[in-house]
Amino acid sequence: MTAFRNFQRVHNNKIEVQLPQEFEDQEVEIIILPRDNLPNDLSYLEEEIQKGMSSPLSDKTHEEIFADLIKKYAH
């Protein structure tokens, strides 16, 4: 089972949800809850999360990803 958590803004009592391209199920269960404004609010990452959900899956391990990041950004 694949689960996604996403915060959406409501416009005219409607929300739009775009599933990742690799999502293959034909039916979903939708649970809508009012959003809590908790101190660990990560909504500022929504755009980056959407980019990640739209990108193809990576075959790299976490170790490989972190090694690439260190090579790229650690001088």
Rosetta silent file (secondary structure, phi, psi, omega in degrees, C-alpha in Angstrom):
SEQUENCE: MTAFRNFQRVHNNKIEVQLPQEFEDQEVEIIILPRDNLPNDLSYLEEEIQKGMSSPLSDKTHEEIFADLIKKYAH
SCORE:     score description
SCORE:     0.000 S_00000001
   1 L     0.000  137.943  175.349    0.000    0.000    0.000 S_00000001
   2 L  -110.687  132.587  179.430    1.210    3.476   -0.810 S_00000001
   3 L  -122.729  145.801  178.325    0.051    6.383    1.325 S_00000001
   4 L  -127.957  143.302  172.098    0.453   10.105    0.706 S_00000001
   5 L  -122.187  130.017 -176.092   -0.021   13.020    3.040 S_00000001
   6 L  -147.510  140.156  175.251   -0.547   16.399    1.497 S_00000001
   7 L  -100.115  131.638 -177.617   -1.816   19.757    2.694 S_00000001
   8 L  -125.876  149.294  171.103   -4.090   21.566    0.265 S_00000001
   9 L   -88.635  142.026  178.460   -5.714   24.956    0.209 S_00000001
  10 L   -91.813  129.202  177.184   -9.466   24.940   -0.271 S_00000001
  11 E  -125.677  118.751 -179.367  -10.751   27.152   -3.114 S_00000001
  12 L    53.730   42.907  179.529  -14.523   27.537   -3.514 S_00000001
  13 L    61.027   28.461  178.921  -15.060   24.453   -1.322 S_00000001
  14 E  -133.130  150.364  170.558  -12.925   22.348   -3.683 S_00000001
  15 L  -129.321  156.198  177.950   -9.497   20.760   -3.558 S_00000001
  16 L  -122.041  130.346  179.993   -7.412   19.249   -6.352 S_00000001
  17 L  -121.688  125.974  176.589   -5.229   16.199   -5.803 S_00000001
  18 L  -111.096  122.658 -179.915   -2.700   15.015   -8.352 S_00000001
  19 L   -85.750  151.676  178.012   -1.367   11.511   -7.846 S_00000001
  20 L   -61.674  153.225 -176.612    2.172   10.553   -8.832 S_00000001
  21 L   -58.774  -34.094 -177.106    2.545    9.083  -12.304 S_00000001
  22 L   -81.287    0.004  177.972    3.573    5.685  -10.901 S_00000001
  23 L   -70.650  123.286 -171.625    0.370    5.390   -8.828 S_00000001
  24 L  -112.922  -12.917 -177.978   -1.475    2.398  -10.262 S_00000001
  25 L   -66.601  152.230 -177.295   -4.498    1.753   -8.030 S_00000001
  26 L  -100.200  -12.373  177.645   -7.924    2.460   -9.505 S_00000001
  27 L  -135.091  147.446  178.641   -9.718    3.362   -6.254 S_00000001
  28 L  -134.658  158.656  172.189   -8.639    5.433   -3.257 S_00000001
  29 L  -105.272  130.191 -178.348   -9.995    6.265    0.163 S_00000001
  30 L  -114.217  126.367  176.340  -10.081    9.975    0.918 S_00000001
  31 L  -119.993  123.639 -178.164  -10.118   11.284    4.487 S_00000001
  32 L  -113.260  124.459  179.320  -10.415   15.039    4.915 S_00000001
  33 L  -126.199  146.741  173.603   -9.464   16.657    8.208 S_00000001
  34 L   -64.542  146.266 -176.664   -9.127   20.317    9.103 S_00000001
  35 L   -80.720  130.325  173.502   -5.503   21.282    9.215 S_00000001
  36 L   -85.039  137.462  176.074   -3.901   21.839   12.596 S_00000001
  37 L   -92.360   77.146 -178.518   -1.428   24.696   12.721 S_00000001
  38 L   -83.798  156.973  179.188    1.204   22.822   14.647 S_00000001
  39 L   -61.688  -23.166  179.701    4.679   24.227   15.328 S_00000001
  40 L   -92.912   34.851 -179.989    6.162   21.517   13.084 S_00000001
  41 L   -65.446  119.259 -179.170    4.266   22.896   10.088 S_00000001
  42 L  -109.914   23.054 -175.892    6.141   21.904    6.938 S_00000001
  43 H   -62.304  -23.999  179.335    3.727   23.456    4.451 S_00000001
  44 H   -64.497  -12.119  178.653    6.497   25.675    3.106 S_00000001
  45 H   -94.501    2.534 -175.541    7.839   22.475    1.489 S_00000001
  46 H   -52.418  -44.592 -177.782    4.651   21.793   -0.489 S_00000001
  47 H   -64.285  -42.296  179.002    6.151   22.913   -3.799 S_00000001
  48 H   -66.704  -37.153  178.198    9.260   20.754   -3.318 S_00000001
  49 H   -64.719  -42.178  178.373    7.119   17.786   -2.311 S_00000001
  50 H   -61.632  -41.393  177.340    5.019   18.205   -5.453 S_00000001
  51 H   -60.039  -44.552 -179.510    8.202   18.262   -7.553 S_00000001
  52 H   -64.611  -39.397  179.687    9.356   15.067   -5.856 S_00000001
  53 H   -68.143  -26.787 -179.114    6.016   13.354   -6.354 S_00000001
  54 H   -86.426  -12.375 -177.195    6.120   14.247  -10.044 S_00000001
  55 L   -88.831  157.315  178.464    9.649   12.955  -10.579 S_00000001
  56 L   -66.363  156.926  179.011   10.498    9.340  -11.395 S_00000001
  57 L   -68.306  147.620 -179.892   11.479    7.029   -8.562 S_00000001
  58 L  -100.070  141.686  176.581   15.168    6.788   -7.748 S_00000001
  59 L   -92.176   -0.351 -178.386   17.018    3.491   -7.479 S_00000001
  60 L   -76.288  149.137  174.400   19.711    5.074   -5.309 S_00000001
  61 L   -80.814  167.127  176.671   20.054    4.225   -1.626 S_00000001
  62 H   -59.066  -39.385 -179.424   19.983    6.930    1.035 S_00000001
  63 H   -61.753  -42.500  179.266   23.745    6.513    1.422 S_00000001
  64 H   -65.994  -41.231  179.031   24.300    7.131   -2.302 S_00000001
  65 H   -62.546  -47.294  179.648   22.018   10.170   -2.288 S_00000001
  66 H   -65.517  -37.116  176.954   23.788   11.685    0.732 S_00000001
  67 H   -62.287  -42.228  177.638   27.200   10.951   -0.796 S_00000001
  68 H   -62.628  -42.939  179.780   26.131   12.786   -3.969 S_00000001
  69 H   -64.274  -41.214  179.386   24.884   15.752   -1.923 S_00000001
  70 H   -63.684  -43.700  178.117   28.121   15.917    0.074 S_00000001
  71 H   -60.202  -40.594 -174.814   30.170   15.836   -3.148 S_00000001
  72 H   -74.793  -39.781 -170.430   28.042   18.578   -4.653 S_00000001
  73 H  -110.625  -18.925  179.448   27.770   20.957   -1.693 S_00000001
  74 L   -88.674  119.017 -176.652   30.663   20.256    0.718 S_00000001
  75 L  -105.715    0.000    0.000   33.710   22.205   -0.383 S_00000001
